[in-house]
């Protein structure tokens, strides 16, 4: 059964180019997202990083870029080491005058192990709301 994907939209007081750079430049990403050893916005590029729960449990995230439309769209698979689930994260950018609307969609959350409470949809909602609603917003609007 496929559940409804998680979606969040925010409007930032920043130009599209600023937001695009924030979501595709590994040096900028580490200031608001995760510290990635390597990242290239190129289809097929694989990257990984560790994320940590509030209880300090660490998970290795394994990702692969699936779509890039420069300045408009970035998608990548998102899965975890030792879990059969496979999901997709998509960032879409839209001009709103001199501001930018970002729409993030995370689909496939239901594919993660239901027996692991860390993979509950509510945790993804909480995490993305913090990342997109606060961390990225503060980062791009201070520029």
C-alpha positions, 0 to 999 in steps of 0.5 A: 500500500502506498501512502500519501507522500509528505509535502512541505512548501515554504516561501523564502525571501531569497532569489532562486539561484541562492536557494538552488546553490543552498540545496546543491553545493556541499559546502553550503549544505553543511551549514543548514542540512548535513555535512556531506563528504561529497555531493554533485547535482548530477543524475546517477551521483551517489552520496551518503551521510549519517543522521542522528535521532534525538536519542543519539541513534545514528543511521547511514543514509544512502542516496542517489541523484535521480533527476536534475533540472538546474534551478528548478528541480532536484530529486534523489533516492533516500534509503538506509543501510540495513533497511529494505525501504527506498524513498524519494526526496524531491526539491522543486523551486518556483519564482515568487517575484523576487522570492522563491517557493520551495516544495519538498516532497518525500515519497515512499516513507511507507517502505521503511520498516514499520517495526522501527519507530524511528522511521515513523512518518511523523518523525520525517514530518518533524525533521523536514519541517525543522530543516525546510521551515527553519534551517534552510529558511534562516540560511538563505535569508541571511545571505 
